[in-house]
Amino acid sequence: MGEDWYVDDRCTGCDVARQLAPGLIVQVGRGSELVRQPRDATELAAVNAAAFACHTRSIRRHSGPPDPAADPFPLAIDANVLLCGHNSRRTAAANSYLLRRPDGTVMMIDTPRWSESLATRYEKHGRVTDVLLTHRDHAAHGRVYADRFGARLWIHEGDLDSSPDADRVLRGTDPVEIAEGVVAHPLPGHTEGSVLFLADDRYCFSGDSLYWSRAAGALAVAEHVTWYSIEEQAASLARVAPHLRFEWILPGHGDRNHLPAEQMAEQLRALVAHVGQLAPVPVDFDAHQW
């Protein structure tokens, strides 16, 4: 396939490309590099996925732009969840998702970059009834997607200034069932208004509250990128963890993973104990490990 693909110098090291093309695109310093060219159709598909997800369009070909026909998004994670791709500069390159419901409708969790053509593509998977924002950093395109779909926009009061025209405002720290099988769990810590959304006791859409760390091989929190309070995050996790049962961790930043619910529960208990011992530290992106 030649020496066609490369990562340009606009890369911000957001980790999205490394999630989609592991072993091909790796971390070097704070950024990413393509360490070898794809060798077969499967690897080529992985690099194309990274290219179409990259918020700076840094995954490139010397021979020209990626083929639009190779855009895989939204990309099925399993039968009920799709990864939106097309991550946005305005949401710090956060991942976003579509959640299929039993009645054929769909919920969007956090937002990809705004595009009318993308909205048309996403709604082919079902009528989007709700756009669920996990916190302020991922709110940039929430209103425009909600209006386009005729959907309700949700956010927590702690981050309401980022989406002051939200249709539904979560308040306090009690869990709220927002639709059958979908529960919002306020989890202040990463930001004051952080929320994770639990669906069907199977999917945990965690925003930036927790993620799967490849470096640690475990559930983790971004202790070096905590905007509000790591002590509040520890208290939130201790409060919420006993009420969570899930198999999929689906974060905004950091890797996804699937484990049996019992193993995820063990991971969560260990995380609660670990975060309870953390002290506040200054925000330091260089100290963060994916």
KEKE-3310 file (N, C-alpha, C; in steps of 0.2 Angstrom, whole numbers, plus 5000, padded with zeros to 4 digits):
npx = (5004:5011:5020:5009:5000:5000:5003:5000:5007:4998:4992:4984:4986:4975:4971:4961:4963:4972:4964:4956:4964:4974:4991:4995:4994:5002:5006:5018:5028:5018:5010:5003:5009:5010:5016:5018:5012:4996:4992:4983:4965:4958:4966:4967:4954:4954:4963:4957:4945:4951:4955:4943:4938:4946:4949:4956:4959:4971:4976:4982:4984:4997:4993:4981:4965:4956:4945:4928:4919:4925:4922:4917:4907:4891:4899:4896:4896:4891:4875:4867:4873:4881:4896:4899:4909:4919:4924:4924:4933:4928:4923:4934:4938:4930:4923:4907:4891:4878:4863:4853:4835:4823:4810:4814:4818:4831:4845:4856:4872:4882:4891:4896:4905:4896:4886:4875:4874:4879:4870:4859:4864:4865:4852:4846:4847:4836:4823:4829:4827:4832:4846:4859:4870:4885:4893:4900:4911:4908:4897:4896:4889:4877:4864:4861:4861:4850:4839:4839:4835:4823:4823:4825:4836:4848:4856:4866:4862:4874:4882:4875:4877:4884:4875:4863:4850:4845:4833:4829:4834:4845:4845:4853:4860:4853:4849:4841:4828:4827:4821:4813:4823:4835:4846:4851:4865:4870:4887:4897:4913:4924:4919:4908:4895:4895:4889:4885:4877:4867:4863:4851:4857:4869:4876:4888:4889:4901:4906:4918:4921:4925:4935:4942:4958:4972:4985:4985:4977:4964:4949:4949:4952:4953:4964:4974:4968:4956:4944:4935:4934:4944:4941:4927:4924:4929:4920:4908:4909:4910:4897:4889:4893:4889:4876:4878:4878:4885:4892:4899:4910:4910:4917:4919:4932:4947:4949:4937:4929:4924:4918:4912:4899:4901:4915:4917:4911:4920:4931:4926:4925:4938:4942:4935:4941:4954:4953:4948:4960:4967:4975:4972:4978:4987:4980:4987:4991:5002:5005:4996:4991:4985)
npy = (4994:5005:5021:5030:5035:5047:5056:5073:5089:5095:5088:5085:5076:5069:5056:5049:5044:5034:5025:5020:5015:5005:5000:5004:5018:5027:5034:5047:5057:5071:5069:5060:5047:5038:5022:5012:5007:5003:4985:4977:4975:4976:4983:4995:5000:5003:5014:5023:5025:5032:5043:5050:5052:5061:5077:5087:5084:5077:5065:5059:5057:5056:5055:5061:5067:5057:5044:5048:5037:5028:5032:5026:5030:5033:5021:5005:4999:4989:4980:4990:5002:5016:5023:5040:5047:5059:5069:5084:5100:5109:5103:5098:5087:5076:5060:5054:5047:5036:5030:5016:5013:5002:5005:5009:5022:5035:5040:5053:5055:5067:5076:5076:5085:5099:5096:5097:5086:5076:5075:5071:5059:5052:5052:5042:5031:5031:5040:5054:5057:5063:5073:5071:5078:5076:5085:5102:5103:5096:5102:5110:5109:5105:5111:5115:5102:5096:5105:5102:5089:5090:5087:5084:5094:5090:5094:5096:5107:5112:5114:5123:5135:5133:5128:5137:5137:5124:5111:5102:5101:5094:5092:5094:5079:5067:5052:5051:5045:5046:5041:5026:5014:5021:5031:5045:5050:5061:5067:5076:5083:5081:5091:5104:5101:5088:5072:5055:5043:5030:5015:5003:4994:4991:4999:5012:5028:5039:5052:5063:5058:5045:5032:5019:5015:5012:5012:5008:4997:4997:5004:5022:5038:5055:5062:5072:5081:5089:5099:5104:5098:5086:5080:5081:5073:5060:5058:5058:5047:5037:5038:5035:5023:5010:5009:5007:4996:4989:4984:4989:5002:5019:5032:5050:5055:5045:5027:5015:5000:4983:4972:4958:4961:4959:4959:4973:4979:4975:4982:4995:4996:4996:5007:5017:5016:5020:5033:5040:5042:5051:5067:5085:5091:5102:5107:5097:5093:5086:5077:5067:5051:5040)
npz = (5000:5000:5006:5011:5021:5035:5050:5053:5059:5066:5075:5091:5101:5106:5108:5101:5088:5091:5099:5089:5079:5085:5088:5075:5075:5087:5103:5103:5112:5116:5106:5091:5081:5065:5065:5056:5039:5034:5032:5027:5022:5034:5043:5035:5035:5049:5050:5041:5049:5060:5053:5049:5061:5067:5075:5070:5058:5055:5051:5037:5019:5007:4994:4993:4999:5011:5006:5004:5004:5012:5025:5040:5049:5057:5068:5073:5089:5097:5095:5100:5102:5094:5088:5085:5079:5069:5077:5087:5086:5095:5106:5113:5106:5110:5111:5105:5105:5099:5105:5104:5106:5113:5107:5094:5093:5096:5106:5108:5114:5121:5108:5091:5079:5071:5057:5044:5035:5042:5053:5046:5042:5055:5059:5052:5058:5067:5075:5084:5100:5111:5117:5126:5137:5145:5152:5153:5144:5133:5126:5115:5103:5106:5106:5093:5087:5094:5090:5077:5076:5083:5096:5114:5124:5137:5152:5167:5181:5187:5176:5168:5163:5151:5142:5142:5137:5138:5137:5147:5164:5175:5192:5208:5216:5216:5207:5191:5182:5165:5154:5150:5156:5156:5165:5173:5182:5192:5194:5201:5200:5190:5182:5189:5185:5180:5173:5173:5162:5163:5155:5153:5162:5157:5148:5151:5150:5152:5150:5155:5167:5171:5164:5153:5156:5145:5149:5163:5162:5168:5175:5177:5182:5176:5184:5183:5175:5181:5183:5193:5206:5214:5226:5227:5217:5221:5232:5225:5217:5226:5232:5220:5215:5221:5215:5202:5188:5175:5158:5148:5147:5141:5137:5136:5134:5133:5133:5127:5134:5136:5148:5158:5169:5183:5184:5180:5191:5201:5196:5198:5211:5215:5209:5216:5229:5226:5221:5232:5239:5233:5231:5228:5213:5202:5186:5173:5158:5152:5162:5161:5158:5145)
capx = (5000:5015:5020:5004:4997:5005:5000:5003:5009:4992:4989:4984:4987:4969:4970:4955:4966:4975:4959:4953:4969:4979:4996:4996:4995:5004:5008:5025:5028:5011:5006:5003:5013:5009:5022:5018:5007:4991:4994:4977:4959:4955:4970:4966:4948:4955:4966:4951:4941:4955:4955:4937:4936:4951:4946:4961:4960:4978:4977:4981:4987:5001:4990:4975:4961:4953:4939:4922:4916:4928:4920:4913:4903:4892:4902:4893:4900:4887:4869:4863:4877:4886:4901:4897:4915:4918:4925:4924:4938:4925:4922:4941:4939:4927:4919:4900:4887:4870:4860:4846:4831:4818:4805:4816:4821:4838:4847:4863:4876:4887:4890:4901:4905:4890:4886:4869:4875:4880:4864:4855:4866:4863:4844:4844:4847:4830:4821:4833:4822:4836:4853:4862:4876:4888:4896:4901:4916:4905:4891:4896:4884:4871:4858:4860:4858:4843:4834:4839:4831:4817:4825:4826:4843:4848:4862:4865:4862:4881:4886:4870:4879:4887:4869:4857:4844:4843:4826:4829:4840:4845:4847:4855:4864:4849:4848:4835:4826:4825:4817:4813:4830:4840:4846:4856:4868:4875:4893:4901:4920:4928:4916:4903:4889:4896:4884:4885:4871:4867:4857:4849:4862:4874:4880:4889:4891:4903:4909:4925:4921:4930:4937:4947:4965:4976:4992:4984:4973:4959:4946:4953:4949:4959:4966:4978:4963:4950:4942:4931:4937:4945:4938:4920:4924:4929:4913:4903:4910:4908:4890:4885:4896:4884:4870:4879:4879:4886:4897:4902:4912:4909:4918:4921:4939:4949:4947:4931:4930:4918:4919:4907:4897:4905:4922:4917:4910:4927:4935:4923:4926:4945:4943:4933:4946:4960:4952:4948:4966:4970:4975:4971:4985:4986:4979:4993:4990:5008:5006:4990:4992:4979)
capy = (5000:5011:5025:5035:5038:5050:5061:5079:5092:5098:5083:5087:5070:5068:5049:5046:5040:5028:5021:5017:5011:5003:4997:5008:5025:5027:5041:5049:5063:5073:5068:5053:5045:5032:5019:5008:5008:4997:4980:4973:4979:4978:4989:5001:5002:5006:5020:5027:5027:5037:5049:5053:5054:5066:5083:5092:5081:5076:5058:5061:5053:5060:5054:5065:5066:5050:5043:5048:5031:5024:5034:5021:5032:5030:5015:5000:4996:4983:4981:4996:5008:5017:5029:5045:5049:5066:5073:5092:5104:5113:5098:5095:5080:5071:5055:5054:5040:5035:5024:5014:5011:4997:5007:5012:5029:5035:5046:5055:5056:5071:5078:5076:5092:5100:5096:5095:5080:5071:5075:5067:5052:5049:5051:5036:5025:5031:5047:5056:5061:5067:5074:5070:5081:5074:5091:5108:5103:5093:5105:5115:5108:5102:5115:5114:5095:5095:5108:5099:5083:5091:5083:5088:5094:5089:5096:5097:5114:5114:5117:5126:5141:5131:5127:5140:5136:5117:5109:5098:5103:5090:5096:5090:5073:5061:5049:5053:5041:5051:5037:5019:5010:5026:5034:5050:5050:5067:5065:5082:5081:5083:5098:5104:5098:5081:5067:5049:5041:5022:5013:4996:4991:4988:5004:5018:5034:5042:5058:5063:5056:5039:5029:5014:5017:5007:5011:5005:4991:4997:5010:5027:5045:5060:5066:5078:5086:5089:5106:5106:5095:5078:5077:5080:5067:5054:5058:5056:5040:5033:5038:5032:5016:5005:5009:5006:4990:4990:4980:4994:5009:5022:5038:5055:5054:5039:5021:5011:4993:4978:4966:4956:4966:4957:4962:4980:4981:4975:4988:5001:4996:4998:5014:5021:5016:5024:5040:5042:5043:5056:5074:5089:5093:5107:5104:5096:5088:5082:5072:5062:5045:5036)
capz = (5000:5000:5012:5009:5027:5040:5055:5052:5065:5069:5080:5098:5105:5110:5109:5097:5083:5094:5100:5083:5075:5089:5085:5069:5077:5094:5106:5103:5116:5117:5100:5089:5075:5062:5065:5050:5035:5035:5028:5024:5022:5041:5045:5031:5038:5055:5048:5039:5054:5063:5049:5049:5068:5070:5075:5067:5051:5055:5048:5030:5014:5003:4988:4992:5005:5012:5001:5008:5004:5017:5031:5043:5055:5064:5068:5078:5094:5097:5092:5102:5103:5088:5089:5080:5075:5067:5083:5086:5090:5100:5112:5114:5102:5114:5108:5106:5104:5098:5109:5101:5111:5110:5102:5088:5094:5097:5110:5106:5121:5119:5101:5086:5075:5068:5050:5042:5032:5048:5056:5041:5042:5061:5060:5048:5063:5071:5077:5089:5105:5117:5117:5133:5138:5151:5155:5149:5139:5127:5125:5110:5097:5108:5104:5086:5085:5097:5086:5070:5077:5087:5102:5121:5126:5144:5155:5174:5183:5188:5170:5164:5159:5145:5138:5146:5134:5138:5138:5153:5168:5180:5198:5214:5215:5216:5201:5188:5176:5160:5150:5152:5156:5155:5172:5174:5189:5193:5197:5201:5201:5184:5182:5194:5183:5177:5174:5169:5160:5163:5150:5153:5167:5152:5145:5155:5146:5158:5149:5157:5174:5171:5157:5153:5154:5143:5153:5169:5162:5173:5176:5179:5182:5174:5190:5182:5171:5185:5183:5198:5213:5214:5232:5225:5212:5225:5235:5220:5215:5232:5232:5215:5213:5223:5211:5195:5185:5168:5155:5143:5149:5135:5139:5131:5132:5135:5129:5129:5136:5138:5153:5162:5174:5189:5183:5180:5198:5204:5194:5200:5219:5216:5207:5222:5234:5223:5220:5239:5242:5229:5233:5222:5209:5196:5179:5169:5153:5151:5167:5160:5154:5143)
cpx = (5004:5016:5016:5002:5002:5000:5003:5004:5004:4989:4990:4985:4981:4967:4965:4958:4969:4970:4956:4958:4975:4985:4999:4998:4996:5006:5016:5025:5020:5007:5005:5007:5010:5015:5023:5012:5002:4993:4989:4971:4957:4959:4969:4959:4949:4958:4961:4947:4944:4954:4949:4934:4940:4949:4950:4962:4968:4980:4976:4985:4991:4997:4983:4971:4958:4947:4933:4918:4919:4926:4915:4907:4896:4894:4899:4898:4897:4880:4865:4867:4881:4890:4900:4903:4915:4919:4926:4930:4934:4922:4928:4941:4936:4923:4912:4897:4880:4868:4853:4842:4826:4813:4807:4819:4828:4840:4855:4867:4882:4887:4896:4901:4899:4891:4879:4869:4876:4874:4859:4857:4864:4856:4842:4844:4841:4829:4825:4828:4826:4843:4855:4869:4879:4891:4898:4906:4913:4899:4890:4891:4878:4864:4856:4858:4851:4838:4834:4834:4824:4817:4825:4834:4843:4855:4861:4866:4869:4884:4881:4872:4882:4881:4863:4850:4842:4836:4824:4835:4839:4848:4849:4860:4860:4849:4841:4834:4823:4821:4818:4820:4836:4840:4852:4858:4873:4881:4898:4908:4924:4926:4911:4896:4890:4891:4886:4878:4872:4861:4857:4854:4867:4879:4881:4892:4894:4906:4916:4926:4926:4930:4941:4954:4969:4983:4991:4981:4967:4955:4950:4949:4955:4960:4970:4974:4957:4949:4939:4934:4938:4942:4931:4920:4924:4923:4908:4903:4908:4900:4886:4887:4891:4878:4871:4881:4880:4892:4901:4904:4913:4911:4919:4928:4942:4946:4940:4933:4924:4921:4913:4905:4900:4912:4922:4915:4916:4931:4933:4925:4934:4946:4941:4938:4952:4959:4951:4954:4970:4970:4974:4978:4983:4984:4985:4992:4996:5008:5000:4993:4986:4980)
cpy = (5006:5015:5031:5039:5041:5054:5067:5083:5096:5094:5086:5082:5068:5061:5046:5042:5033:5023:5017:5013:5009:4999:5000:5015:5025:5034:5041:5056:5065:5071:5061:5053:5039:5028:5014:5009:5002:4992:4976:4978:4981:4984:4995:5004:5006:5013:5025:5030:5033:5044:5053:5055:5060:5073:5088:5089:5080:5069:5059:5056:5058:5060:5058:5064:5059:5050:5043:5041:5026:5026:5029:5024:5034:5023:5010:4998:4989:4984:4987:5002:5009:5023:5034:5047:5057:5070:5080:5095:5108:5109:5095:5088:5074:5066:5056:5048:5041:5029:5022:5012:5006:4999:5010:5019:5029:5041:5047:5057:5060:5072:5078:5083:5092:5100:5094:5088:5074:5070:5070:5059:5049:5048:5045:5030:5026:5039:5049:5060:5065:5068:5075:5073:5079:5079:5096:5107:5100:5096:5109:5114:5105:5105:5114:5107:5094:5099:5105:5093:5084:5087:5087:5088:5094:5091:5097:5105:5116:5117:5120:5132:5140:5130:5130:5139:5128:5116:5106:5099:5098:5094:5091:5084:5067:5058:5050:5048:5045:5048:5030:5016:5015:5031:5039:5050:5056:5065:5071:5080:5084:5090:5098:5100:5091:5076:5061:5046:5033:5020:5005:4991:4987:4993:5010:5023:5039:5049:5058:5061:5050:5036:5023:5016:5011:5006:5007:4998:4991:5003:5015:5033:5050:5065:5072:5083:5086:5097:5109:5104:5088:5075:5076:5074:5060:5053:5055:5049:5035:5032:5034:5025:5010:5004:5008:4998:4991:4985:4984:5000:5013:5030:5044:5055:5048:5033:5018:5003:4989:4973:4964:4960:4965:4960:4970:4982:4980:4981:4994:5002:4998:5005:5019:5022:5020:5031:5043:5044:5049:5063:5079:5091:5098:5103:5103:5091:5084:5076:5066:5057:5041:5029)
cpz = (5000:5006:5011:5015:5031:5044:5054:5059:5068:5075:5087:5103:5109:5111:5105:5092:5086:5097:5094:5079:5080:5086:5078:5071:5085:5096:5106:5106:5117:5111:5098:5082:5072:5061:5059:5046:5036:5030:5025:5025:5029:5044:5042:5034:5045:5054:5046:5044:5058:5060:5049:5056:5070:5069:5071:5060:5050:5052:5041:5026:5009:4996:4987:4999:5005:5008:5006:5008:5009:5024:5034:5048:5053:5064:5074:5083:5096:5094:5094:5103:5096:5090:5084:5076:5074:5073:5082:5090:5096:5106:5114:5112:5106:5109:5109:5103:5102:5101:5106:5107:5108:5106:5096:5088:5096:5102:5108:5113:5119:5111:5097:5083:5072:5061:5048:5039:5037:5051:5052:5042:5049:5062:5056:5053:5068:5073:5084:5094:5110:5115:5124:5134:5145:5155:5150:5143:5133:5124:5119:5105:5099:5106:5097:5084:5088:5093:5080:5071:5080:5093:5108:5122:5134:5146:5163:5176:5184:5182:5165:5160:5152:5140:5142:5143:5133:5140:5145:5157:5174:5186:5204:5212:5215:5208:5198:5182:5171:5155:5152:5151:5156:5161:5171:5181:5189:5197:5197:5203:5195:5182:5187:5192:5179:5178:5170:5167:5159:5159:5151:5157:5162:5150:5150:5151:5151:5157:5151:5164:5176:5165:5158:5151:5152:5147:5159:5168:5167:5172:5179:5179:5180:5180:5189:5177:5175:5186:5189:5205:5213:5221:5231:5221:5216:5229:5231:5218:5220:5233:5227:5213:5215:5219:5204:5193:5178:5165:5150:5147:5142:5137:5134:5129:5136:5132:5132:5131:5138:5142:5156:5168:5181:5189:5183:5187:5202:5203:5197:5208:5220:5214:5213:5227:5232:5223:5227:5242:5238:5232:5227:5219:5204:5190:5175:5164:5151:5156:5166:5156:5152:5144)
residu = (MET:GLY:GLU:ASP:TRP:TYR:VAL:ASP:ASP:ARG:CYS:THR:GLY:CYS:ASP:VAL:ALA:ARG:GLN:LEU:ALA:PRO:GLY:LEU:ILE:VAL:GLN:VAL:GLY:ARG:GLY:SER:GLU:LEU:VAL:ARG:GLN:PRO:ARG:ASP:ALA:THR:GLU:LEU:ALA:ALA:VAL:ASN:ALA:ALA:ALA:PHE:ALA:CYS:HIS:THR:ARG:SER:ILE:ARG:ARG:HIS:SER:GLY:PRO:PRO:ASP:PRO:ALA:ALA:ASP:PRO:PHE:PRO:LEU:ALA:ILE:ASP:ALA:ASN:VAL:LEU:LEU:CYS:GLY:HIS:ASN:SER:ARG:ARG:THR:ALA:ALA:ALA:ASN:SER:TYR:LEU:LEU:ARG:ARG:PRO:ASP:GLY:THR:VAL:MET:MET:ILE:ASP:THR:PRO:ARG:TRP:SER:GLU:SER:LEU:ALA:THR:ARG:TYR:GLU:LYS:HIS:GLY:ARG:VAL:THR:ASP:VAL:LEU:LEU:THR:HIS:ARG:ASP:HIS:ALA:ALA:HIS:GLY:ARG:VAL:TYR:ALA:ASP:ARG:PHE:GLY:ALA:ARG:LEU:TRP:ILE:HIS:GLU:GLY:ASP:LEU:ASP:SER:SER:PRO:ASP:ALA:ASP:ARG:VAL:LEU:ARG:GLY:THR:ASP:PRO:VAL:GLU:ILE:ALA:GLU:GLY:VAL:VAL:ALA:HIS:PRO:LEU:PRO:GLY:HIS:THR:GLU:GLY:SER:VAL:LEU:PHE:LEU:ALA:ASP:ASP:ARG:TYR:CYS:PHE:SER:GLY:ASP:SER:LEU:TYR:TRP:SER:ARG:ALA:ALA:GLY:ALA:LEU:ALA:VAL:ALA:GLU:HIS:VAL:THR:TRP:TYR:SER:ILE:GLU:GLU:GLN:ALA:ALA:SER:LEU:ALA:ARG:VAL:ALA:PRO:HIS:LEU:ARG:PHE:GLU:TRP:ILE:LEU:PRO:GLY:HIS:GLY:ASP:ARG:ASN:HIS:LEU:PRO:ALA:GLU:GLN:MET:ALA:GLU:GLN:LEU:ARG:ALA:LEU:VAL:ALA:HIS:VAL:GLY:GLN:LEU:ALA:PRO:VAL:PRO:VAL:ASP:PHE:ASP:ALA:HIS:GLN:TRP)
# end
